[in-house]
Amino acid sequence: MYIKALNIDVQTSSGPFGFYTEFSRHLNIIRGRNSAGKSTIVHAILYAIGMEELLGAQNENALTYALKDHVEYEEAKHLIVSSGVTIEIESHGKTITITRGIKGRARNNKLVEIQECAGLTKSESAIPFFRFIHDSGSAQIEEGFFTYFEKFLNLNLPMVPQTSGKPVKLYLQYIFAAMAIEQKRGWTDYIANLPYFGIKDARIKIVDYLVGTDVFETAASRDTLDKESKRIYEEWQILYRTLNIEALKLGLHFENFPKAPIANFNQEVVTFSMTLPDREPVNLIEYKRSQIAEHQRIGQEQQSRTQALPQELTQSIEKLTDELARYTVAYEACLGNLTLLRASRNSNTINTKQAHDELKKNQAAQKLINYGASLSLSTANDSCPACHQKIGHSLVDLHESTPHMDIGTNIEYLRAQLRMLERDGVGIEQQITETEALRDQISRMVAVTKSSLNALRSDLNSNSAVSQAGVRRQLQIEMHLEELEKFSESSSSILNQITRLSEQHAANVKNRSSLPTSTYSAADSAKYDLFEKMFRLNIGTFDYHSAAIADIEFNRDNLLPYLAKMELREINERSDDQAPTKTEGSKPKGNIARESSASDFVRLIWSYLISIYQTSSHPTVQGNHPGFLLLDEPGQHSMATKSQQALFQQLSAEANLQSIVAASFDDSEATYLEATYNVDFKLIQLADKSISPI
């Protein structure tokens, strides 16, 4: 990325004002006194490319008064009637000119005008087209500016999860946060001023992307496998429950069918059995044979039957009456179980809602406490602001010595309770489904038994040679065998689907085993080894002296530099009750930011940002850094002039890096000459005010 030129157009009540400059491909220094408007130019650059959210707001709300309210010139205020900014950018051999209105333009400020030509440096023109910005879809659809700008810069931003779990594209604003550092808050952290887009560990993801690690490809592969694994599990569960319910309706049970997905599933070992009253379970195949045999026997008896003896009919009636009584008792017991299960479900629903409400309240309270801690409020740190005695989070703490759970522990407890309640809810629903299936089966058995009893009673009062009970029993057997046949077809289809899911599960496990076991692959670790080497070289070049450079190491967990063997100095930064603990064999670490002076911390930020670019652009890495840095007043906290000189020399030495630095040099000519001695750069010297009459 190479910014070729910038034009600020301001129409005031006193006439036209503005600013125009062209930039070199390497180091550019915008020099001016403290109130000359250097930051105004920085803001205009960020606004022109849609990155004003790095300044803390969207659209013109992020800009200084000199771009939207009034221009101060020769001790007079000139009210702004209309204003806009135009920037010319080159990327991968293609040049575009972007124009964005600020105030008083006919178009909405969310519309960005683009011409694919050198509109400023060569006064070329092309058919303009428009893209919208800072609205839903501006980074997803073709008409969005961020979608266009991402393609123009030849970036392929990865998908990352939000805190809600929803996958979104890594925001372009995050990438520029590692390249554009504004003056007020930009020098407070390694990558500061990150807009909040709900991305967890955003800084880590920014560095991972710019350095060109395989983390996102690995994460995408793992996420795909996780989704596939979840789908396999859910489909397996649906098929398992479907087969179980269908079997229960017919009084069947099965064995050797696992509830969770396994590899190498063999459907041949799955067996079905029929549970009969007062008998051992019978294999389904054997049961079918017995039913067919009974059907044939009844038919033969019907052919040879003359008239049944009343005693035989009475015994059959008594036997069926006993069976009907047992079925009736079982049916009533089943209804009682259903009532209890539904009551449990209602109770579970109420408890789950209460736990959800309690969790939200505790999370809100924790947020308030954290906000208080960020403002250094003593009450947020359990300390009385008047007497500095320890205070608790509850009024109960005033009179009881028994320890109570702190809010963080309480939140974890509530989350665990919610998980337990949700598991219980799923179990209760499954029990209800199975009990309802059993109820339906018993209900059918009751109906069949009653029908058989009615037929026997008719036979008892009939002189016919044909037994109505026999005919009815044959009909029941035929219907039952038809149901069993349908079940066999259904179960065969389900088991075939389960076999396919088992094969998919085996492939999923195999593909998962090929992924790196740790966060970073060997190739990625080599990139961060290079980053660490570059970082150490840079801080040495910039005259960092708060700690021995040899003691500095790079923490791969959070991608920050740390001090090794600094436990004593870290403890001195803490109160006694906050002293860190360490496990046996672990090496205590101190945050290098805390162990550094203010100016040395700025040196660390310089080194960090430049090392990201150096690693990304290294021939062995070839990462994703656009090759651009914008630094507003990098000489913070009375920075030594020789350190600034080292920074400028380093920036100038990077052949494929365009850097734009805004600096006042303490309004000292001597400081400027010393800081830029032996440095190759383009000077953009500002007059009394950057925005001046045209």
MOKA-V908179 format. One record per pair of residues at least 6 apart in sequence whose ideal C-beta (glycine too) atoms are under 7 Angstrom apart, sorted by sequence separation. I is the first residue (numbers start at 1). J is the second residue. If there is no record, write none. Layout:
# MOKA-V908179
I;J
I;J
This chain:
# MOKA-V908179
32;38
46;52
52;58
56;62
101;107
118;124
119;125
132;138
138;144
141;147
161;167
162;168
181;187
186;192
199;205
247;253
275;281
276;282
378;384
379;385
582;588
615;621
651;657
665;671
10;17
55;62
70;77
71;78
88;95
89;96
102;109
117;124
137;144
138;145
139;146
140;147
150;157
185;192
186;193
208;215
209;216
247;254
274;281
372;379
373;380
378;385
383;390
384;391
397;404
554;561
555;562
616;623
665;672
10;18
30;38
46;54
60;68
70;78
101;109
117;125
138;146
139;147
159;167
160;168
185;193
194;202
208;216
273;281
274;282
372;380
373;381
382;390
383;391
396;404
405;413
459;467
520;528
571;579
580;588
593;601
596;604
615;623
616;624
617;625
651;659
9;18
46;55
70;79
71;80
88;97
89;98
117;126
159;168
194;203
273;282
382;391
459;468
540;549
552;561
553;562
616;625
635;644
8;18
52;62
70;80
115;125
116;126
159;169
160;170
273;283
274;284
382;392
394;404
458;468
459;469
539;549
570;580
617;627
665;675
7;18
8;19
30;41
52;63
69;80
86;97
87;98
115;126
132;143
182;193
273;284
369;380
552;563
553;564
593;604
43;55
68;80
86;98
100;112
131;143
132;144
133;145
157;169
158;170
191;203
271;283
272;284
551;563
592;604
613;625
7;20
86;99
115;128
131;144
132;145
157;170
178;191
190;203
256;269
257;270
274;287
393;406
455;468
456;469
536;549
551;564
612;625
634;647
98;112
99;113
114;128
131;145
177;191
256;270
393;407
455;469
551;565
613;627
6;21
47;62
68;83
84;99
85;100
113;128
114;129
157;172
191;206
256;271
5;21
47;63
67;83
84;100
98;114
177;193
254;270
255;271
536;552
547;563
613;629
5;22
84;101
85;102
113;130
114;131
131;148
177;194
240;257
254;271
452;469
455;472
4;22
5;23
84;102
96;114
97;115
112;130
254;272
570;588
4;23
83;102
96;115
111;130
112;131
240;259
535;554
3;23
43;63
83;103
96;116
97;117
174;194
252;272
253;273
452;472
570;590
609;629
43;64
82;103
83;104
84;105
97;118
111;132
112;133
252;273
451;472
452;473
567;588
569;590
573;594
19;41
82;104
95;117
97;119
110;132
150;172
173;195
252;274
253;275
532;554
2;25
44;67
80;103
81;104
82;105
95;118
97;120
110;133
149;172
251;274
531;554
564;587
40;64
43;67
110;134
236;260
251;275
566;590
39;64
110;135
236;261
247;272
564;589
40;66
146;172
171;197
528;554
535;561
563;589
569;595
40;67
233;260
562;589
563;590
634;661
648;675
652;679
174;202
178;206
233;261
253;281
448;476
528;556
562;590
606;634
629;657
631;659
635;663
648;676
652;680
37;66
177;206
232;261
562;591
563;592
566;595
627;656
633;662
634;663
645;674
652;681
88;118
139;169
562;592
627;657
628;658
629;659
630;660
631;661
632;662
633;663
641;671
645;675
649;679
88;119
175;206
561;592
627;658
633;664
644;675
648;679
88;120
139;171
174;206
178;210
252;284
563;595
645;677
86;119
88;121
112;145
139;172
641;674
648;681
68;102
86;120
164;198
555;589
602;636
641;675
645;679
67;102
68;103
163;198
170;205
602;637
8;44
162;198
520;556
48;85
162;199
163;200
599;636
602;639
6;44
47;85
49;87
369;407
599;637
6;45
48;87
63;102
160;199
170;209
598;637
599;638
617;656
552;592
599;639
603;643
610;650
44;85
366;407
606;647
613;654
3;45
45;87
60;102
365;407
366;408
60;103
561;604
613;657
160;205
362;407
366;411
547;592
277;323
362;410
363;411
547;595
49;98
60;109
277;326
362;411
546;595
48;98
59;109
546;596
158;209
546;597
48;100
359;411
362;414
47;100
17;71
546;600
359;414
545;600
96;152
358;414
359;415
544;600
94;152
158;216
12;71
355;414
359;418
544;603
544;604
10;71
17;78
91;152
159;220
542;603
50;112
91;153
92;154
355;417
356;418
91;154
355;418
14;78
539;603
542;606
13;78
539;604
542;607
12;78
13;79
352;418
355;421
12;79
12;80
13;81
539;607
12;81
352;421
538;607
10;80
11;81
351;421
352;422
11;82
11;83
535;607
538;610
10;83
348;421
352;425
535;608
538;611
9;83
9;84
59;134
58;134
348;424
535;611
8;85
348;425
534;611
7;86
348;428
531;611
534;614
6;87
534;615
5;88
50;133
345;428
3;87
4;88
344;428
531;615
4;89
530;615
3;89
4;90
2;89
341;428
345;432
1;89
2;90
527;615
530;618
1;91
341;431
342;432
341;432
530;621
338;432
341;435
527;621
50;145
50;146
338;435
543;640
337;435
338;436
22;121
50;149
543;642
49;149
543;643
334;435
338;439
542;643
543;646
334;438
335;439
542;646
334;439
541;646
542;647
331;439
334;442
541;650
331;442
330;442
331;443
538;650
7;120
5;120
327;442
331;446
4;120
5;121
4;121
327;445
328;446
54;173
327;446
53;173
51;173
54;176
324;446
327;449
54;177
51;176
324;449
54;180
323;449
324;450
55;182
54;182
51;180
320;449
324;453
320;452
321;453
320;453
46;180
317;453
320;456
54;193
317;456
42;182
316;456
317;457
53;195
313;456
39;183
313;459
313;460
310;460
308;459
1;153
307;463
307;465
306;465
308;467
305;465
305;467
302;466
302;467
302;470
301;470
298;470
298;473
299;474
298;474
295;474
295;477
294;477
248;434
291;477
245;433
249;437
245;434
248;437
291;480
244;434
248;438
251;441
291;481
249;440
250;441
245;437
249;441
248;441
288;481
288;484
270;495
267;495
267;498
267;499
250;483
265;498
250;484
265;499
250;487
265;502
264;502
263;502
261;501
262;502
246;487
261;502
263;505
264;506
262;505
263;506
246;490
261;505
263;509
243;491
243;494
242;494
239;494
239;497
239;498
236;498
236;501
235;501
232;501
232;504
232;505
232;508
229;508
228;508
225;508
225;511
225;512
222;515
221;515
218;515
218;516
215;519
215;520
213;520
214;521
214;523
215;524
214;524
213;524
213;527
212;527
211;527
211;531
207;559
204;558
204;559
190;560
211;612
210;612
211;615
212;616
207;612
211;616
210;616
212;621
211;621
212;622
212;623
211;623
212;624
210;623
210;624
187;602
190;605
209;624
210;625
187;605
190;608
178;609
178;612
186;632
179;626
179;628
181;630
183;632
187;636
179;629
180;630
181;631
182;632
183;633
179;630
181;632
155;624
153;626
45;630
42;630
42;632
39;632
38;632
73;689
72;689
73;692
42;662
71;691
73;693
27;648
41;662
39;662
27;651
38;662
1;626
27;652
66;691
1;627
26;652
38;664
1;628
30;660
34;664
28;659
30;661
33;664
26;658
27;659
28;660
29;661
30;662
31;663
32;664
25;658
28;661
34;667
29;663
31;665
33;667
23;660
31;672
29;676
38;686
37;686
41;690
36;686
40;690
40;691
29;681
31;683
36;688
37;689
38;690
27;680
28;681
31;684
36;689
37;690
27;681
28;682
29;683
30;684
31;685
32;686
36;690
37;691
3;658
29;684
31;686
2;658
28;684
30;686
3;660
24;682
32;690
23;682
21;684
19;690
19;691
18;691
17;691
17;692
17;693
18;694
17;694
15;693
16;694
10;691
8;691
